[in-house]
Amino acid sequence: MHTLDPVILEWAARENRILLTHDFETVPGFAYDRVHAGLPMPGVFAVDDLSGIGTAIDAIGFAVLCSFDDEWKDQVLFLPLK
């Protein structure tokens, strides 16, 4: 069974969780749709699935450790940073 992106984003917002995804094509658009509709969106980290696991973990860790609470609200961050 496939859960639709808007449903996953709603769950993440309800749980106040940043969504981690490999989906660069549809999730960012749905995330920004939530922002434009005035709905809560704690943030999305879109991680390139072609980067190695170590690179991905380092990028996520860096983003989390070097940011403040709610800094990623209404934002989509594409990782790793280039």
N, CA, C and O atoms as a GROMACS GRO file, in nm:
protein
  328
    1MET      N    1   0.084  -0.119   0.000
    1MET     CA    2   0.000   0.000   0.000
    1MET      C    3   0.088   0.125   0.000
    1MET      O    4   0.187   0.132   0.073
    2HIS      N    5   0.053   0.220  -0.080
    2HIS     CA    6   0.129   0.345  -0.092
    2HIS      C    7   0.051   0.458  -0.023
    2HIS      O    8  -0.065   0.481  -0.054
    3THR      N    9   0.116   0.525   0.069
    3THR     CA   10   0.054   0.639   0.136
    3THR      C   11   0.084   0.765   0.056
    3THR      O   12   0.198   0.789   0.018
    4LEU      N   13  -0.018   0.844   0.030
    4LEU     CA   14  -0.002   0.964  -0.050
    4LEU      C   15   0.080   1.070   0.024
    4LEU      O   16   0.074   1.082   0.146
    5ASP      N   17   0.158   1.145  -0.054
    5ASP     CA   18   0.245   1.248   0.004
    5ASP      C   19   0.171   1.346   0.096
    5ASP      O   20   0.221   1.374   0.205
    6PRO      N   21   0.055   1.398   0.057
    6PRO     CA   22  -0.015   1.491   0.146
    6PRO      C   23  -0.052   1.429   0.282
    6PRO      O   24  -0.054   1.498   0.384
    7VAL      N   25  -0.081   1.300   0.281
    7VAL     CA   26  -0.115   1.231   0.406
    7VAL      C   27   0.009   1.221   0.495
    7VAL      O   28   0.002   1.243   0.616
    8ILE      N   29   0.122   1.189   0.434
    8ILE     CA   30   0.248   1.181   0.511
    8ILE      C   31   0.286   1.318   0.565
    8ILE      O   32   0.329   1.329   0.680
    9LEU      N   33   0.271   1.422   0.484
    9LEU     CA   34   0.304   1.557   0.530
    9LEU      C   35   0.209   1.601   0.642
    9LEU      O   36   0.252   1.671   0.734
   10GLU      N   37   0.083   1.562   0.635
   10GLU     CA   38  -0.013   1.594   0.742
   10GLU      C   39   0.030   1.526   0.872
   10GLU      O   40   0.028   1.588   0.978
   11TRP      N   41   0.069   1.398   0.863
   11TRP     CA   42   0.116   1.326   0.982
   11TRP      C   43   0.238   1.396   1.041
   11TRP      O   44   0.246   1.417   1.162
   12ALA      N   45   0.334   1.430   0.956
   12ALA     CA   46   0.457   1.496   1.003
   12ALA      C   47   0.422   1.628   1.074
   12ALA      O   48   0.480   1.660   1.178
   13ALA      N   49   0.330   1.703   1.017
   13ALA     CA   50   0.290   1.830   1.079
   13ALA      C   51   0.222   1.805   1.213
   13ALA      O   52   0.251   1.874   1.311
   14ARG      N   53   0.133   1.708   1.218
   14ARG     CA   54   0.061   1.676   1.342
   14ARG      C   55   0.159   1.633   1.452
   14ARG      O   56   0.140   1.666   1.569
   15GLU      N   57   0.262   1.559   1.414
   15GLU     CA   58   0.362   1.510   1.509
   15GLU      C   59   0.479   1.607   1.528
   15GLU      O   60   0.570   1.580   1.606
   16ASN      N   61   0.475   1.719   1.455
   16ASN     CA   62   0.582   1.820   1.457
   16ASN      C   63   0.717   1.757   1.423
   16ASN      O   64   0.816   1.777   1.494
   17ARG      N   65   0.720   1.681   1.316
   17ARG     CA   66   0.840   1.611   1.269
   17ARG      C   67   0.885   1.665   1.134
   17ARG      O   68   0.803   1.694   1.047
   18ILE      N   69   1.014   1.679   1.118
   18ILE     CA   70   1.069   1.709   0.987
   18ILE      C   71   1.063   1.580   0.905
   18ILE      O   72   1.104   1.474   0.953
   19LEU      N   73   1.013   1.591   0.784
   19LEU     CA   74   1.002   1.474   0.698
   19LEU      C   75   1.133   1.455   0.622
   19LEU      O   76   1.185   1.549   0.562
   20LEU      N   77   1.184   1.334   0.625
   20LEU     CA   78   1.305   1.296   0.552
   20LEU      C   79   1.262   1.214   0.431
   20LEU      O   80   1.190   1.114   0.447
   21THR      N   81   1.304   1.254   0.310
   21THR     CA   82   1.258   1.186   0.189
   21THR      C   83   1.368   1.181   0.084
   21THR      O   84   1.461   1.261   0.085
   22HIS      N   85   1.353   1.086  -0.008
   22HIS     CA   86   1.437   1.081  -0.128
   22HIS      C   87   1.360   1.137  -0.247
   22HIS      O   88   1.416   1.151  -0.356
   23ASP      N   89   1.235   1.169  -0.227
   23ASP     CA   90   1.148   1.213  -0.335
   23ASP      C   91   1.166   1.361  -0.364
   23ASP      O   92   1.109   1.446  -0.295
   24PHE      N   93   1.244   1.392  -0.464
   24PHE     CA   94   1.270   1.531  -0.504
   24PHE      C   95   1.160   1.582  -0.597
   24PHE      O   96   1.149   1.703  -0.619
   25GLU      N   97   1.079   1.491  -0.653
   25GLU     CA   98   0.984   1.530  -0.756
   25GLU      C   99   0.848   1.575  -0.704
   25GLU      O  100   0.794   1.674  -0.753
   26THR      N  101   0.792   1.505  -0.606
   26THR     CA  102   0.656   1.540  -0.564
   26THR      C  103   0.646   1.597  -0.423
   26THR      O  104   0.567   1.688  -0.400
   27VAL      N  105   0.726   1.546  -0.329
   27VAL     CA  106   0.713   1.592  -0.190
   27VAL      C  107   0.737   1.742  -0.175
   27VAL      O  108   0.657   1.808  -0.108
   28PRO      N  109   0.843   1.800  -0.234
   28PRO     CA  110   0.862   1.944  -0.216
   28PRO      C  111   0.742   2.027  -0.262
   28PRO      O  112   0.705   2.125  -0.197
   29GLY      N  113   0.683   1.989  -0.374
   29GLY     CA  114   0.566   2.062  -0.423
   29GLY      C  115   0.450   2.055  -0.326
   29GLY      O  116   0.385   2.156  -0.299
   30PHE      N  117   0.422   1.936  -0.274
   30PHE     CA  118   0.314   1.921  -0.177
   30PHE      C  119   0.346   1.995  -0.047
   30PHE      O  120   0.257   2.050   0.018
   31ALA      N  121   0.474   1.997  -0.009
   31ALA     CA  122   0.514   2.070   0.112
   31ALA      C  123   0.487   2.219   0.095
   31ALA      O  124   0.432   2.284   0.184
   32TYR      N  125   0.526   2.274  -0.019
   32TYR     CA  126   0.501   2.417  -0.043
   32TYR      C  127   0.353   2.446  -0.063
   32TYR      O  128   0.309   2.558  -0.033
   33ASP      N  129   0.276   2.350  -0.112
   33ASP     CA  130   0.130   2.368  -0.117
   33ASP      C  131   0.074   2.388   0.022
   33ASP      O  132  -0.015   2.470   0.043
   34ARG      N  133   0.126   2.311   0.120
   34ARG     CA  134   0.081   2.327   0.259
   34ARG      C  135   0.115   2.466   0.310
   34ARG      O  136   0.033   2.532   0.374
   35VAL      N  137   0.236   2.511   0.281
   35VAL     CA  138   0.279   2.644   0.326
   35VAL      C  139   0.188   2.751   0.266
   35VAL      O  140   0.141   2.839   0.338
   36HIS      N  141   0.163   2.743   0.136
   36HIS     CA  142   0.079   2.843   0.068
   36HIS      C  143  -0.065   2.840   0.118
   36HIS      O  144  -0.134   2.942   0.112
   37ALA      N  145  -0.110   2.724   0.166
   37ALA     CA  146  -0.246   2.711   0.219
   37ALA      C  147  -0.255   2.754   0.366
   37ALA      O  148  -0.363   2.755   0.425
   38GLY      N  149  -0.139   2.791   0.424
   38GLY     CA  150  -0.138   2.831   0.564
   38GLY      C  151  -0.144   2.715   0.662
   38GLY      O  152  -0.175   2.734   0.780
   39LEU      N  153  -0.113   2.595   0.613
   39LEU     CA  154  -0.112   2.476   0.698
   39LEU      C  155   0.026   2.457   0.759
   39LEU      O  156   0.126   2.499   0.700
   40PRO      N  157   0.033   2.394   0.875
   40PRO     CA  158   0.164   2.373   0.936
   40PRO      C  159   0.252   2.280   0.852
   40PRO      O  160   0.204   2.182   0.794
   41MET      N  161   0.381   2.312   0.847
   41MET     CA  162   0.477   2.231   0.774
   41MET      C  163   0.612   2.245   0.845
   41MET      O  164   0.685   2.341   0.819
   42PRO      N  165   0.646   2.149   0.935
   42PRO     CA  166   0.768   2.159   1.015
   42PRO      C  167   0.897   2.156   0.935
   42PRO      O  168   1.002   2.195   0.986
   43GLY      N  169   0.892   2.110   0.811
   43GLY     CA  170   1.011   2.107   0.727
   43GLY      C  171   1.027   1.974   0.656
   43GLY      O  172   0.973   1.872   0.698
   44VAL      N  173   1.103   1.978   0.549
   44VAL     CA  174   1.134   1.858   0.472
   44VAL      C  175   1.284   1.860   0.442
   44VAL      O  176   1.338   1.961   0.398
   45PHE      N  177   1.350   1.748   0.467
   45PHE     CA  178   1.487   1.727   0.423
   45PHE      C  179   1.481   1.628   0.308
   45PHE      O  180   1.448   1.511   0.328
   46ALA      N  181   1.511   1.675   0.189
   46ALA     CA  182   1.513   1.591   0.070
   46ALA      C  183   1.658   1.549   0.046
   46ALA      O  184   1.743   1.630   0.012
   47VAL      N  185   1.684   1.420   0.066
   47VAL     CA  186   1.821   1.368   0.061
   47VAL      C  187   1.843   1.292  -0.069
   47VAL      O  188   1.768   1.200  -0.102
   48ASP      N  189   1.946   1.332  -0.142
   48ASP     CA  190   1.982   1.267  -0.268
   48ASP      C  191   2.013   1.120  -0.242
   48ASP      O  192   2.104   1.088  -0.166
   49ASP      N  193   1.938   1.032  -0.306
   49ASP     CA  194   1.960   0.888  -0.282
   49ASP      C  195   2.082   0.834  -0.356
   49ASP      O  196   2.116   0.717  -0.341
   50LEU      N  197   2.148   0.919  -0.436
   50LEU     CA  198   2.270   0.876  -0.504
   50LEU      C  199   2.395   0.907  -0.421
   50LEU      O  200   2.504   0.857  -0.452
   51SER      N  201   2.379   0.989  -0.316
   51SER     CA  202   2.494   1.014  -0.229
   51SER      C  203   2.509   0.893  -0.138
   51SER      O  204   2.412   0.822  -0.109
   52GLY      N  205   2.629   0.869  -0.093
   52GLY     CA  206   2.652   0.756  -0.004
   52GLY      C  207   2.582   0.776   0.130
   52GLY      O  208   2.550   0.888   0.168
   53ILE      N  209   2.560   0.668   0.200
   53ILE     CA  210   2.490   0.674   0.328
   53ILE      C  211   2.566   0.761   0.428
   53ILE      O  212   2.505   0.835   0.505
   54GLY      N  213   2.699   0.752   0.428
   54GLY     CA  214   2.778   0.834   0.519
   54GLY      C  215   2.763   0.982   0.490
   54GLY      O  216   2.752   1.064   0.581
   55THR      N  217   2.762   1.016   0.363
   55THR     CA  218   2.744   1.156   0.322
   55THR      C  219   2.606   1.205   0.364
   55THR      O  220   2.592   1.316   0.414
   56ALA      N  221   2.505   1.122   0.344
   56ALA     CA  222   2.368   1.159   0.382
   56ALA      C  223   2.357   1.180   0.532
   56ALA      O  224   2.298   1.278   0.577
   57ILE      N  225   2.412   1.088   0.609
   57ILE     CA  226   2.406   1.099   0.755
   57ILE      C  227   2.480   1.224   0.802
   57ILE      O  228   2.431   1.296   0.888
   58ASP      N  229   2.596   1.249   0.746
   58ASP     CA  230   2.673   1.369   0.783
   58ASP      C  231   2.594   1.496   0.751
   58ASP      O  232   2.591   1.589   0.831
   59ALA      N  233   2.530   1.500   0.635
   59ALA     CA  234   2.454   1.619   0.594
   59ALA      C  235   2.335   1.642   0.685
   59ALA      O  236   2.308   1.756   0.725
   60ILE      N  237   2.263   1.536   0.719
   60ILE     CA  238   2.148   1.548   0.808
   60ILE      C  239   2.194   1.591   0.947
   60ILE      O  240   2.136   1.680   1.007
   61GLY      N  241   2.298   1.527   0.996
   61GLY     CA  242   2.352   1.562   1.128
   61GLY      C  243   2.397   1.706   1.134
   61GLY      O  244   2.371   1.775   1.232
   62PHE      N  245   2.465   1.752   1.031
   62PHE     CA  246   2.512   1.890   1.026
   62PHE      C  247   2.394   1.987   1.028
   62PHE      O  248   2.395   2.085   1.102
   63ALA      N  249   2.292   1.957   0.948
   63ALA     CA  250   2.174   2.045   0.943
   63ALA      C  251   2.104   2.052   1.078
   63ALA      O  252   2.062   2.159   1.120
   64VAL      N  253   2.092   1.939   1.144
   64VAL     CA  254   2.023   1.935   1.273
   64VAL      C  255   2.106   2.002   1.382
   64VAL      O  256   2.053   2.082   1.460
   65LEU      N  257   2.234   1.970   1.389
   65LEU     CA  258   2.318   2.023   1.496
   65LEU      C  259   2.347   2.172   1.483
   65LEU      O  260   2.375   2.239   1.583
   66CYS      N  261   2.340   2.224   1.363
   66CYS     CA  262   2.374   2.365   1.340
   66CYS      C  263   2.250   2.453   1.318
   66CYS      O  264   2.259   2.559   1.256
   67SER      N  265   2.137   2.408   1.368
   67SER     CA  266   2.016   2.488   1.350
   67SER      C  267   1.941   2.502   1.482
   67SER      O  268   1.967   2.431   1.579
   68PHE      N  269   1.848   2.595   1.482
   68PHE     CA  270   1.766   2.622   1.600
   68PHE      C  271   1.632   2.551   1.587
   68PHE      O  272   1.594   2.510   1.477
   69ASP      N  273   1.561   2.537   1.699
   69ASP     CA  274   1.426   2.481   1.696
   69ASP      C  275   1.342   2.560   1.598
   69ASP      O  276   1.350   2.683   1.593
   70ASP      N  277   1.263   2.494   1.521
   70ASP     CA  278   1.171   2.552   1.423
   70ASP      C  279   1.241   2.625   1.307
   70ASP      O  280   1.173   2.694   1.231
   71GLU      N  281   1.371   2.612   1.292
   71GLU     CA  282   1.440   2.681   1.183
   71GLU      C  283   1.396   2.630   1.046
   71GLU      O  284   1.400   2.704   0.948
   72TRP      N  285   1.354   2.505   1.039
   72TRP     CA  286   1.319   2.446   0.910
   72TRP      C  287   1.171   2.455   0.881
   72TRP      O  288   1.124   2.403   0.780
   73LYS      N  289   1.096   2.521   0.970
   73LYS     CA  290   0.952   2.539   0.951
   73LYS      C  291   0.928   2.604   0.814
   73LYS      O  292   0.990   2.705   0.779
   74ASP      N  293   0.838   2.546   0.738
   74ASP     CA  294   0.798   2.596   0.606
   74ASP      C  295   0.912   2.592   0.503
   74ASP      O  296   0.906   2.664   0.403
   75GLN      N  297   1.014   2.510   0.526
   75GLN     CA  298   1.130   2.503   0.436
   75GLN      C  299   1.151   2.361   0.383
   75GLN      O  300   1.118   2.263   0.450
   76VAL      N  301   1.204   2.354   0.263
   76VAL     CA  302   1.253   2.227   0.208
   76VAL      C  303   1.403   2.244   0.188
   76VAL      O  304   1.447   2.333   0.116
   77LEU      N  305   1.480   2.158   0.251
   77LEU     CA  306   1.626   2.160   0.241
   77LEU      C  307   1.670   2.042   0.157
   77LEU      O  308   1.636   1.928   0.187
   78PHE      N  309   1.746   2.069   0.052
   78PHE     CA  310   1.797   1.963  -0.036
   78PHE      C  311   1.938   1.928   0.010
   78PHE      O  312   2.026   2.014   0.016
   79LEU      N  313   1.959   1.800   0.041
   79LEU     CA  314   2.087   1.753   0.094
   79LEU      C  315   2.145   1.644   0.004
   79LEU      O  316   2.069   1.573  -0.062
   80PRO      N  317   2.277   1.629   0.000
   80PRO     CA  318   2.375   1.713   0.068
   80PRO      C  319   2.386   1.849  -0.001
   80PRO      O  320   2.358   1.863  -0.120
   81LEU      N  321   2.428   1.947   0.077
   81LEU     CA  322   2.450   2.079   0.022
   81LEU      C  323   2.567   2.071  -0.076
   81LEU      O  324   2.664   1.999  -0.053
   82LYS      N  325   2.557   2.142  -0.182
   82LYS     CA  326   2.663   2.136  -0.284
   82LYS      C  327   2.739   2.265  -0.287
   82LYS      O  328   2.832   2.280  -0.366
   0.00000   0.00000   0.00000
